[in-house]
């Protein structure tokens, strides 16, 4: 009885979809900011602002406000990417699936979605620094999303198994 009262004092954990949302949002904001710093220090030619170019008018999109809004939009897109991972890959253990997911996202953005972004050169016209930096950012992003979601999924399975016994 005393043990049950102690457990009742703790807040309920987040539901799994809520955790996926926050993981995706944080991952997009954090790695979008890293992408901004990579462009600021000339590791890549591609700034986060490239996401605004097809839809926003005016020069504000190339200034600090455009950068902040672009990083927020990357965070929102990242939430979608996190839910895609959750839907299809959450059961697979290890970081390799996250790494592969990051590479797939890189290929989708740089080969399939490239025509949507006029500020982004075609893939074969990009310099090697941009390609290598972008691949690395996407890989680490994919590992972050994949490992976070898989860890929580495995943790929830263990807790459900313990609760049922």
QUIMO-V236300 format. One record per pair of residues at least 4 apart in sequence whose C-alpha atoms are under 6 Angstrom apart, sorted by the first residue. I is the first residue (numbers start at 1). J is the second residue. D is the distance in Angstrom with one decimal. If there is no record, write none. Layout:
((I J D) (I J D))
//
This chain:
((21 79 5.5) (22 26 5.9) (23 27 5.9) (24 78 5.0) (24 79 4.1) (24 82 5.0) (25 75 4.7) (25 78 6.0) (25 79 5.3) (26 30 5.9) (27 31 5.9) (28 32 5.5) (28 74 5.5) (28 75 3.8) (28 78 4.9) (29 71 5.8) (29 75 4.8) (32 71 5.3) (36 47 5.8) (36 48 6.0) (38 43 5.0) (38 44 5.9) (39 43 5.7) (39 44 4.8) (39 45 5.9) (39 47 5.6) (43 129 5.8) (44 130 4.0) (45 130 5.9) (48 70 5.8) (49 67 5.4) (49 70 5.3) (50 119 5.8) (52 56 5.6) (60 66 5.8) (61 66 3.8) (62 66 5.6) (66 70 5.9) (74 78 6.0) (85 89 5.2) (86 90 4.9) (90 150 5.1) (95 143 5.8) (95 147 5.8) (97 101 6.0) (98 142 4.6) (98 143 4.2) (98 146 4.3) (99 139 5.1) (99 142 5.4) (99 143 5.1) (101 142 5.5) (102 138 4.8) (102 139 4.4) (102 142 3.9) (103 139 5.8) (106 110 6.0) (106 138 6.0) (107 111 5.5) (108 112 5.0) (109 113 4.8) (110 114 5.1) (129 133 5.9) (130 134 5.9) (137 141 6.0) (138 142 6.0) (142 146 5.8) (143 147 5.6) (144 148 5.9) (146 150 5.9) (147 151 5.8) (152 156 6.0))
//
